[in-house]
Amino acid sequence: MKITFEFKTYFQETRNRKKNGDTMTQVKLMVDLGNSETRAVAQIVEEGIIKHTRGYLLDNHFVVENLATKETYSPYIQSEDFNKLDSNVLEVSLQVGATKHEKLVMWGDLATANLPKKLKTPVSNSAKADYLLNYVVLINLMDKVLDWVNTVYPSSTKQALSKGVEFELAVLVPPAQAVSARETFKQNLVRTFTYKNLYDGAELNLTVKSVKVLPEGYSSFYSVFLSYRDLNPRPHYEDLASRNVLIIDFGEGTTDLVGVSSQCLLEGLKHTIKIGGSTILSKVRASVNKRLGLDIPIASFKDVLKTCEVRYGSTTHKVREDVEQAIYSVASDIAQEVFTYLRGAEVEVSSFDRLLLVGGGVVPNGSTVTISEALLSELQLELPTLDLVDLQYLEEPEIEGIPFDLTSPRYLNILGLMTAFSLAQKTQKA
């Protein structure tokens, strides 16, 4: 079977190279920049062979203040209740576009326990490559990766090691932002810059050799179509090679839409819908409060999609019907916007015969209906031959160092990036 691997246009083969006579350690870092959480996989590559792998799930709540205010936060920074295992404190100098930022960054338990009102998270209404906090997220992540690399090569200090590590980044962004984000991330990140980790008490280097930017959703296609283990088409999904696939990535705050035809990304079909899992929660809350005549805060609905219950005071309310109505309502809203967008794009709507649903929002919940079922039902009103790609046959052996299930819809984009790196560069696994 012919594999039309379009990702090879994003990934170019690289080898360990020498800097000042010393071999640089190559770290490939694949990043899914979420709003509330960053999902990432780092791989140390030696002479074209993946030697070590580590997965990361990092909370995206930060306190970011002007460096001039550092003394104000000294009591928290110097507290013995926190350390680099559960927190981080960085001094960073960032050039984002024409603006230079000198910032004090606090992350982890130190920030959430002491400064909850100052916490910031990335937001979906700003382009990822233009938003300062996403660069803070990446620097914090790379600092944590350096800690890990230092455990692999413990003979060197972290400070010395940082001078011999090169990062090759692959970052996922909303489909419509992919083209502009490539140049922006490249301008702002491809360089060697220094920062200070106050827990390490040292000035450290970060060298970013390259940044590849891909649209969310497209990488998930390759995680389903191809096996990461052997880079061959999966038997249950090999028919996707010739299919027209509509891919919907349902996230917390937004839903991304892309199309793939015979394995190639449809350039005219890249769209982000400002509806997501949080929209369902808001609709459930509005329905429950109206029905009960209460004003239950949104925080009480945190787990409502799993439990279909809301606890308020000493009373637990059953809200399964509210949850299901909200799911169907959101599915209807998404379907309407999908069709409106497709009709305006140069795409034949009726050509799609497969639907791939991915993202954390499609993980099964505690209700009797899932967003996948509801959305498929809504889309089939106009596309009756559209079939859902069944992910139950998706399997990958566990990879040492990765603490999450790569075959979960929540992590398929990351698995796709891993597959892309390996296939494009024919990287072997040790």
RAFENBEL-V376849 format. One record per pair of residues at least 24 apart in sequence whose C-alpha atoms are under 10 Angstrom apart, sorted by sequence separation. I is the first residue (numbers start at 1). J is the second residue. D is the distance in whole Angstrom. If there is no record, write none. Layout:
<<I,J,D> <I,J,D>>
This chain:
<<26,50,10> <29,53,10> <34,58,10> <35,59,9> <36,60,5> <37,61,8> <67,91,7> <84,108,9> <85,109,10> <86,110,8> <87,111,8> <186,210,7> <187,211,10> <221,245,9> <248,272,10> <249,273,10> <251,275,8> <252,276,5> <253,277,6> <254,278,9> <278,302,10> <280,304,10> <281,305,8> <284,308,10> <355,379,9> <27,52,10> <28,53,9> <29,54,10> <30,55,10> <31,56,9> <32,57,10> <34,59,9> <35,60,7> <36,61,7> <66,91,10> <67,92,8> <83,108,10> <84,109,10> <87,112,9> <142,167,8> <166,191,10> <185,210,9> <186,211,6> <221,246,10> <250,275,8> <251,276,5> <252,277,4> <253,278,6> <254,279,9> <280,305,9> <285,310,9> <292,317,9> <27,53,10> <29,55,10> <34,60,8> <35,61,9> <62,88,10> <63,89,10> <64,90,10> <65,91,10> <66,92,10> <67,93,9> <82,108,9> <83,109,9> <84,110,10> <166,192,9> <185,211,7> <186,212,8> <221,247,8> <250,276,6> <251,277,6> <252,278,6> <253,279,7> <33,60,9> <64,91,10> <82,109,7> <83,110,8> <142,169,10> <184,211,10> <185,212,9> <186,213,9> <220,247,9> <249,276,9> <250,277,7> <251,278,9> <252,279,8> <253,280,10> <81,109,9> <82,110,6> <105,133,10> <183,211,9> <185,213,8> <218,246,10> <220,248,10> <252,280,9> <277,305,9> <16,45,8> <77,106,8> <81,110,8> <82,111,10> <107,136,10> <163,192,9> <182,211,7> <183,212,10> <217,246,10> <218,247,8> <220,249,9> <252,281,10> <288,317,9> <15,45,8> <16,46,7> <17,47,10> <76,106,10> <106,136,10> <107,137,9> <181,211,10> <182,212,7> <183,213,9> <217,247,6> <218,248,10> <288,318,10> <353,383,8> <14,45,10> <15,46,8> <16,47,6> <73,104,9> <79,110,9> <82,113,10> <101,132,9> <105,136,8> <138,169,10> <163,194,10> <181,212,9> <182,213,5> <216,247,10> <217,248,7> <218,249,9> <288,319,7> <291,322,9> <352,383,8> <353,384,9> <354,385,8> <355,386,7> <356,387,9> <357,388,8> <15,47,6> <16,48,8> <97,129,10> <105,137,10> <162,194,10> <181,213,7> <182,214,8> <216,248,9> <217,249,6> <287,319,9> <350,382,8> <351,383,9> <353,385,6> <354,386,5> <355,387,6> <356,388,6> <357,389,8> <14,47,9> <15,48,6> <70,103,9> <73,106,10> <77,110,8> <96,129,9> <97,130,8> <99,132,10> <103,136,9> <107,140,8> <138,171,10> <180,213,9> <181,214,9> <216,249,7> <217,250,9> <288,321,10> <349,382,9> <350,383,6> <352,385,8> <353,386,5> <354,387,5> <355,388,5> <356,389,5> <357,390,9> <358,391,9> <14,48,8> <15,49,10> <67,101,9> <68,102,8> <69,103,9> <70,104,7> <76,110,7> <77,111,9> <96,130,7> <97,131,10> <106,140,9> <178,212,10> <179,213,8> <181,215,10> <285,319,10> <287,321,10> <288,322,7> <349,383,8> <350,384,9> <351,385,10> <352,386,7> <353,387,6> <354,388,6> <355,389,6> <356,390,8> <357,391,9> <13,48,9> <66,101,8> <67,102,6> <68,103,8> <69,104,8> <70,105,10> <76,111,9> <96,131,8> <97,132,10> <105,140,9> <178,213,6> <179,214,9> <284,319,8> <287,322,6> <288,323,9> <350,385,9> <351,386,9> <352,387,9> <353,388,9> <354,389,6> <355,390,9> <356,391,9> <65,101,10> <66,102,6> <67,103,5> <68,104,8> <96,132,7> <177,213,9> <178,214,6> <179,215,9> <284,320,9> <286,322,9> <287,323,9> <350,386,9> <353,389,10> <65,102,9> <66,103,5> <67,104,5> <76,113,10> <95,132,9> <159,196,10> <177,214,9> <178,215,6> <284,321,9> <285,322,8> <64,102,10> <65,103,6> <66,104,6> <67,105,9> <76,114,7> <94,132,8> <159,197,10> <177,215,8> <178,216,9> <217,255,10> <221,259,10> <225,263,9> <284,322,6> <285,323,9> <287,325,9> <64,103,6> <65,104,5> <66,105,9> <76,115,9> <96,135,8> <166,205,10> <167,206,8> <168,207,9> <169,208,7> <174,213,10> <175,214,8> <176,215,8> <177,216,10> <216,255,10> <217,256,7> <218,257,9> <221,260,8> <283,322,8> <284,323,6> <287,326,8> <331,370,10> <335,374,10> <63,103,10> <64,104,6> <65,105,7> <95,135,10> <165,205,9> <166,206,8> <167,207,6> <168,208,6> <169,209,8> <170,210,8> <171,211,7> <172,212,9> <173,213,7> <174,214,8> <175,215,4> <176,216,10> <216,256,7> <217,257,7> <218,258,7> <283,323,8> <284,324,9> <286,326,10> <327,367,9> <331,371,7> <335,375,7> <339,379,8> <63,104,8> <64,105,5> <65,106,9> <73,114,10> <94,135,8> <159,200,9> <162,203,10> <163,204,8> <164,205,9> <165,206,8> <166,207,5> <167,208,5> <168,209,6> <169,210,6> <170,211,6> <171,212,6> <172,213,6> <173,214,6> <174,215,6> <175,216,6> <215,256,9> <216,257,8> <217,258,7> <218,259,8> <222,263,8> <284,325,8> <285,326,9> <328,369,9> <330,371,8> <331,372,8> <334,375,8> <335,376,9> <338,379,9> <63,105,6> <64,106,7> <73,115,10> <94,136,9> <158,200,8> <159,201,10> <162,204,6> <163,205,6> <164,206,9> <165,207,7> <166,208,6> <167,209,6> <168,210,5> <169,211,5> <170,212,5> <171,213,5> <172,214,5> <173,215,5> <174,216,5> <175,217,8> <215,257,10> <216,258,8> <217,259,9> <218,260,8> <221,263,8> <280,322,10> <281,323,8> <283,325,9> <284,326,6> <323,365,10> <324,366,10> <327,369,8> <328,370,9> <329,371,10> <331,373,9> <332,374,8> <333,375,9> <335,377,9> <336,378,9> <62,105,7> <63,106,5> <64,107,9> <159,202,7> <160,203,10> <161,204,9> <162,205,5> <163,206,7> <164,207,8> <165,208,9> <166,209,6> <167,210,7> <168,211,6> <169,212,6> <170,213,6> <171,214,6> <172,215,6> <173,216,6> <174,217,9> <175,218,9> <215,258,8> <217,260,10> <280,323,8> <283,326,6> <284,327,9> <323,366,9> <324,367,7> <327,370,7> <328,371,7> <331,374,6> <332,375,7> <335,378,6> <336,379,9> <339,382,9> <62,106,6> <63,107,7> <92,136,8> <128,172,9> <129,173,8> <158,202,9> <159,203,7> <160,204,8> <161,205,9> <162,206,7> <163,207,8> <165,209,10> <166,210,9> <167,211,9> <168,212,8> <169,213,8> <170,214,7> <171,215,9> <172,216,5> <173,217,9> <221,265,10> <280,324,9> <282,326,9> <283,327,9> <323,367,7> <324,368,7> <325,369,10> <327,371,6> <330,374,9> <331,375,5> <332,376,10> <334,378,9> <335,379,6> <61,106,9> <62,107,5> <63,108,9> <94,139,10> <128,173,7> <158,203,10> <159,204,5> <160,205,9> <162,207,8> <171,216,9> <172,217,9> <218,263,9> <280,325,9> <281,326,8> <322,367,10> <323,368,9> <324,369,6> <326,371,10> <327,372,10> <328,373,9> <329,374,9> <330,375,8> <331,376,8> <332,377,9> <333,378,9> <334,379,9> <335,380,10> <363,408,8> <364,409,10> <61,107,7> <62,108,7> <90,136,9> <127,173,9> <128,174,8> <158,204,8> <159,205,7> <172,218,9> <218,264,9> <280,326,6> <281,327,9> <283,329,8> <320,366,8> <321,367,8> <323,369,9> <324,370,8> <327,373,10> <328,374,6> <329,375,10> <331,377,9> <332,378,6> <335,381,10> <362,408,10> <363,409,6> <60,107,8> <61,108,7> <63,110,10> <64,111,10> <92,139,9> <127,174,8> <158,205,10> <172,219,9> <218,265,7> <279,326,9> <280,327,6> <283,330,8> <320,367,6> <321,368,9> <324,371,9> <327,374,7> <328,375,8> <331,378,7> <332,379,8> <335,382,10> <362,409,7> <363,410,7> <59,107,9> <60,108,9> <61,109,10> <62,110,10> <63,111,6> <92,140,10> <129,177,8> <218,266,10> <279,327,9> <280,328,9> <319,367,9> <320,368,8> <327,375,9> <331,379,9> <360,408,8> <361,409,8> <362,410,8> <58,107,10> <59,108,7> <62,111,7> <63,112,9> <90,139,9> <127,176,10> <128,177,8> <129,178,9> <280,329,8> <320,369,10> <328,377,9> <359,408,9> <360,409,6> <361,410,8> <58,108,9> <61,111,8> <62,112,8> <90,140,8> <124,174,9> <127,177,7> <128,178,10> <130,180,10> <135,185,9> <139,189,10> <215,265,10> <277,327,9> <279,329,10> <280,330,6> <324,374,9> <328,378,9> <358,408,9> <359,409,5> <360,410,4> <61,112,7> <89,140,9> <127,178,10> <129,180,8> <130,181,8> <138,189,10> <279,330,7> <280,331,9> <358,409,5> <359,410,4> <360,411,8> <63,115,7> <88,140,8> <129,181,5> <143,195,10> <218,270,10> <357,409,8> <358,410,7> <359,411,7> <360,412,10> <62,115,9> <63,116,9> <65,118,9> <90,143,9> <127,180,9> <128,181,7> <129,182,8> <135,188,9> <143,196,10> <147,200,10> <217,270,10> <277,330,9> <356,409,10> <358,411,8> <359,412,8> <62,116,9> <63,117,9> <64,118,8> <127,181,8> <129,183,9> <130,184,7> <135,189,8> <143,197,8> <216,270,10> <276,330,8> <358,412,7> <359,413,8> <61,116,9> <63,118,6> <64,119,8> <88,143,9> <129,184,6> <130,185,8> <215,270,8> <275,330,8> <276,331,10> <358,413,8> <62,118,8> <63,119,5> <64,120,8> <88,144,9> <128,184,10> <129,185,6> <139,195,9> <215,271,10> <216,272,10> <275,331,10> <305,361,10> <61,118,9> <62,119,5> <63,120,6> <128,185,9> <129,186,9> <140,197,10> <306,363,10> <308,365,9> <309,366,9> <61,119,6> <62,120,5> <63,121,9> <130,188,10> <146,204,10> <275,333,8> <276,334,9> <306,364,8> <307,365,8> <308,366,6> <60,119,9> <61,120,5> <62,121,6> <85,144,9> <129,188,9> <146,205,10> <275,334,7> <305,364,9> <306,365,5> <307,366,5> <308,367,6> <60,120,8> <61,121,5> <62,122,9> <84,144,9> <146,206,9> <273,333,10> <274,334,9> <305,365,6> <306,366,4> <307,367,8> <308,368,10> <60,121,6> <61,122,8> <143,204,9> <273,334,7> <304,365,9> <305,366,6> <306,367,7> <59,121,9> <60,122,7> <85,147,10> <143,205,9> <275,337,10> <303,365,10> <304,366,8> <305,367,7> <84,147,9> <143,206,8> <274,337,10> <303,366,10> <304,367,9> <142,206,8> <273,337,7> <142,207,10> <272,337,10> <273,338,8> <305,370,10> <142,208,10> <271,337,10> <272,338,10> <139,206,8> <271,338,9> <64,132,10> <273,341,10> <64,133,8> <272,341,10> <63,133,10> <271,341,8> <62,133,8> <270,341,9> <271,342,9> <61,133,10> <64,136,9> <269,341,9> <270,342,10> <60,133,9> <269,342,8> <60,134,9> <62,136,9> <268,342,9> <62,137,8> <174,249,10> <269,344,10> <270,345,9> <60,136,10> <61,137,9> <269,345,7> <60,137,7> <268,345,6> <269,346,8> <59,137,9> <62,140,10> <268,346,6> <269,347,7> <58,137,9> <255,334,8> <267,346,10> <268,347,7> <60,140,10> <174,254,9> <176,256,9> <266,346,10> <267,347,10> <174,255,9> <175,256,7> <176,257,9> <257,338,8> <266,347,9> <280,361,10> <58,140,9> <174,256,6> <175,257,7> <176,258,9> <256,338,10> <277,359,10> <58,141,8> <173,256,10> <174,257,9> <175,258,7> <277,360,8> <278,361,9> <36,120,10> <37,121,9> <57,141,10> <129,213,10> <174,258,10> <250,334,10> <257,341,10> <276,360,10> <277,361,6> <36,121,6> <37,122,9> <56,141,8> <257,342,10> <276,361,7> <277,362,9> <35,121,6> <36,122,7> <58,144,10> <248,334,10> <34,121,9> <35,122,5> <36,123,9> <97,184,8> <34,122,8> <35,123,6> <56,144,9> <96,184,9> <97,185,10> <259,347,9> <33,122,9> <34,123,9> <35,124,7> <56,145,9> <96,185,9> <34,124,9> <55,145,10> <97,187,8> <98,188,10> <248,338,9> <261,351,9> <54,145,8> <96,187,9> <97,188,7> <176,267,10> <261,352,9> <280,371,10> <95,187,9> <96,188,6> <104,196,10> <105,197,10> <175,267,10> <176,268,10> <178,270,9> <260,352,9> <35,128,10> <95,188,6> <96,189,9> <176,269,9> <177,270,9> <259,352,9> <34,128,10> <54,148,8> <94,188,8> <95,189,9> <175,269,8> <176,270,5> <177,271,9> <260,354,10> <277,371,9> <33,128,8> <53,148,10> <54,149,10> <94,189,9> <175,270,5> <176,271,6> <177,272,9> <38,134,10> <174,270,8> <175,271,6> <176,272,7> <259,355,9> <52,149,9> <174,271,8> <175,272,7> <259,356,10> <95,193,10> <174,272,7> <35,134,9> <38,137,8> <42,141,10> <94,193,9> <174,273,10> <34,134,9> <37,137,10> <38,138,9> <42,142,9> <52,152,8> <93,193,8> <94,194,9> <257,357,10> <33,134,8> <40,141,8> <92,193,9> <93,194,8> <94,195,9> <39,141,10> <43,145,10> <92,194,7> <93,195,7> <256,358,10> <34,137,10> <38,141,9> <42,145,7> <91,194,9> <92,195,5> <93,196,9> <246,349,10> <255,358,10> <256,359,9> <33,137,8> <41,145,9> <91,195,6> <92,196,7> <255,359,9> <33,138,9> <44,149,8> <90,195,7> <91,196,5> <92,197,9> <246,351,10> <42,148,9> <43,149,10> <90,196,6> <91,197,7> <244,350,10> <245,351,9> <246,352,6> <255,361,9> <31,138,8> <42,149,10> <89,196,8> <90,197,5> <91,198,8> <244,351,7> <245,352,6> <246,353,8> <247,354,8> <248,355,8> <249,356,8> <250,357,7> <251,358,8> <252,359,9> <254,361,10> <44,152,9> <89,197,6> <90,198,6> <243,351,9> <244,352,5> <245,353,6> <246,354,6> <247,355,6> <248,356,6> <249,357,6> <250,358,6> <251,359,5> <252,360,7> <253,361,9> <29,138,10> <88,197,8> <89,198,6> <90,199,8> <243,352,8> <244,353,6> <245,354,5> <246,355,5> <247,356,5> <248,357,5> <249,358,5> <250,359,5> <251,360,6> <252,361,6> <31,141,9> <88,198,8> <89,199,7> <90,200,10> <243,353,7> <244,354,6> <245,355,6> <246,356,6> <247,357,6> <248,358,6> <249,359,5> <250,360,7> <251,361,5> <88,199,7> <89,200,9> <90,201,10> <243,354,7> <244,355,9> <245,356,7> <246,357,9> <247,358,8> <248,359,8> <249,360,8> <250,361,5> <251,362,8> <29,141,9> <87,199,9> <88,200,10> <91,203,9> <249,361,8> <250,362,7> <29,142,8> <84,197,9> <90,203,10> <240,353,10> <249,362,8> <250,363,10> <84,198,9> <85,199,10> <240,354,8> <248,362,10> <27,142,10> <84,199,6> <29,145,9> <83,199,7> <84,200,8> <82,199,10> <83,200,10> <27,145,9> <27,146,9> <78,198,9> <44,165,10> <77,198,8> <78,199,9> <250,371,9> <27,149,9> <77,199,9> <250,372,9> <44,167,10> <25,149,9> <43,167,10> <248,372,10> <42,167,9> <43,168,10> <42,168,10> <42,169,9> <248,375,10> <124,252,10> <125,253,9> <124,253,7> <125,254,9> <40,170,10> <123,253,9> <124,254,7> <40,171,9> <224,356,9> <221,356,8> <25,161,9> <220,356,9> <221,357,10> <24,161,10> <25,162,9> <220,357,9> <221,358,9> <24,162,10> <25,163,10> <26,164,9> <27,165,7> <28,166,8> <29,167,7> <30,168,8> <31,169,7> <32,170,9> <33,171,7> <34,172,9> <220,358,7> <24,163,8> <25,164,6> <26,165,6> <27,166,6> <28,167,6> <29,168,6> <30,169,6> <31,170,6> <32,171,6> <33,172,7> <34,173,9> <217,356,9> <220,359,9> <24,164,5> <25,165,5> <26,166,5> <27,167,5> <28,168,5> <29,169,5> <30,170,5> <31,171,5> <32,172,5> <33,173,7> <217,357,9> <246,386,9> <23,164,7> <24,165,6> <25,166,6> <26,167,6> <27,168,6> <28,169,6> <29,170,6> <30,171,6> <31,172,6> <32,173,8> <33,174,10> <217,358,7> <245,386,9> <22,164,8> <23,165,9> <24,166,6> <25,167,9> <26,168,7> <27,169,8> <28,170,8> <29,171,8> <30,172,8> <31,173,10> <216,358,10> <217,359,8> <245,387,10> <246,388,10> <247,389,10> <24,167,10> <216,359,10> <245,388,10> <19,163,10> <20,164,10> <245,389,9> <19,164,8> <18,164,9> <124,272,10> <16,165,10> <17,166,9> <125,274,8> <240,389,9> <16,166,9> <124,274,8> <237,389,8> <236,389,10> <237,390,9> <14,168,9> <236,390,9> <237,391,9> <236,391,9> <236,392,10> <237,393,9> <11,168,10> <236,393,7> <237,394,9> <235,393,9> <236,394,8> <11,170,9> <234,393,9> <235,394,10> <250,409,10> <251,410,9> <10,170,9> <234,394,8> <249,409,9> <250,410,9> <234,395,9> <249,410,9> <249,413,9> <224,389,9> <224,390,10> <229,395,10> <224,391,8> <227,394,9> <228,395,10> <229,396,7> <227,395,8> <228,396,7> <229,397,8> <224,393,10> <225,394,9> <227,396,7> <228,397,9> <224,394,7> <229,399,10> <223,394,9> <224,395,9> <223,396,10> <27,208,10> <30,211,10> <27,209,10> <28,210,10> <29,211,10> <30,212,9> <31,213,10> <26,209,9> <30,213,10> <33,216,10> <223,406,9> <224,407,8> <32,216,8> <223,407,8> <224,409,10> <220,407,10> <228,415,7> <223,411,9> <224,412,8> <227,415,9> <228,416,8> <231,419,7> <220,409,9> <223,412,6> <224,413,10> <227,416,9> <228,417,10> <230,419,9> <231,420,9> <220,410,10> <222,412,9> <223,413,7> <226,416,9> <228,418,7> <229,419,9> <220,411,8> <221,412,8> <222,413,9> <223,414,8> <224,415,9> <225,416,9> <228,419,5> <231,422,8> <232,423,9> <220,412,5> <221,413,8> <223,415,5> <224,416,8> <227,419,8> <228,420,9> <230,422,10> <231,423,6> <219,412,8> <220,413,4> <222,415,8> <223,416,4> <226,419,8> <228,421,10> <229,422,10> <230,423,9> <218,412,10> <219,413,5> <220,414,8> <221,415,10> <222,416,5> <223,417,8> <226,420,10> <228,422,8> <217,412,9> <218,413,8> <219,414,8> <220,415,7> <221,416,7> <222,417,8> <223,418,8> <228,423,9> <231,426,9> <217,413,6> <219,415,8> <220,416,5> <222,418,10> <223,419,7> <216,413,7> <219,416,5> <220,417,8> <222,419,7> <223,420,9> <226,423,10> <12,210,10> <215,413,10> <216,414,10> <218,416,8> <219,417,6> <222,420,8> <230,428,10> <11,210,10> <214,413,10> <217,416,9> <218,417,10> <219,418,9> <220,419,10> <229,428,10> <230,429,10> <11,211,9> <12,212,10> <219,419,9> <229,429,9> <10,211,9> <11,212,7> <219,420,8> <10,212,6> <11,213,10> <9,212,10> <10,213,8> <214,417,9> <10,214,8> <7,214,9> <7,218,9> <7,219,8> <7,222,9> <35,251,9> <36,252,8> <5,222,9> <34,251,8> <35,252,8> <36,253,10> <34,252,8> <35,253,8> <34,253,9> <35,254,10> <3,225,10> <3,226,9> <3,232,9> <3,233,8> <1,232,9> <2,233,10> <1,233,8> <3,238,10> <1,238,9> <4,241,8> <3,241,7> <2,241,8> <3,242,10> <1,241,8> <2,242,10> <172,413,8> <172,414,9> <171,414,10> <170,414,10> <172,417,9> <171,417,9> <170,417,7> <170,418,9> <170,420,10> <170,421,9> <7,263,10> <6,263,7> <7,264,9> <4,262,8> <5,263,7> <6,264,6> <7,265,10> <3,262,9> <4,263,6> <5,264,8> <6,265,8> <3,263,8> <4,264,7> <55,399,9> <54,399,9> <55,400,9> <56,401,9> <57,402,10> <53,399,8> <54,400,8> <55,401,6> <56,402,7> <57,403,8> <52,399,10> <53,400,7> <54,401,4> <55,402,4> <56,403,8> <57,404,9> <52,400,9> <53,401,6> <54,402,5> <55,403,6> <56,404,9> <52,401,8> <53,402,7> <54,403,8> <55,404,8> <55,406,10> <43,401,10> <42,401,10> <55,414,10> <41,401,9> <42,402,9> <41,402,8> <40,402,9> <39,404,10> <39,410,9> <40,411,9> <39,411,8> <50,422,9> <40,413,10> <41,414,7> <49,422,9> <39,413,10> <40,414,7> <41,415,9> <48,422,9> <39,414,7> <40,415,10> <43,418,9> <41,417,9> <42,418,9> <53,429,10> <40,417,10> <41,418,8> <48,425,8> <49,426,9> <50,427,7> <51,428,9> <52,429,9> <48,426,8> <49,427,6> <50,428,6> <51,429,7> <52,430,8> <32,411,9> <48,427,5> <49,428,5> <50,429,5> <51,430,5> <47,427,9> <48,428,7> <49,429,6> <50,430,6> <32,413,7> <46,427,10> <47,428,10> <48,429,9> <49,430,6> <31,413,9> <32,414,7> <45,427,8> <46,428,10> <48,430,10> <30,413,10> <31,414,7> <45,428,9> <30,414,7> <45,429,9> <46,430,10> <30,415,9> <32,417,9> <45,430,9> <30,416,10> <31,417,8> <30,417,6> <29,417,9> <30,418,7> <29,418,9> <28,418,9> <30,421,9> <28,421,8> <13,421,9> <7,416,10> <11,420,8> <12,421,9> <13,422,10> <7,417,9> <10,420,9> <11,421,7> <15,425,10> <10,421,9> <11,422,10> <13,424,7> <14,425,8> <7,419,10> <8,420,8> <11,423,9> <12,424,7> <13,425,5> <7,420,6> <8,421,9> <11,424,6> <12,425,7> <13,426,8> <6,420,9> <7,421,9> <10,424,9> <11,425,7> <13,427,9> <5,420,9> <8,423,8> <9,424,9> <7,423,9> <8,424,5> <7,424,7> <8,425,8> <5,423,8> <6,424,9> <5,424,8>>
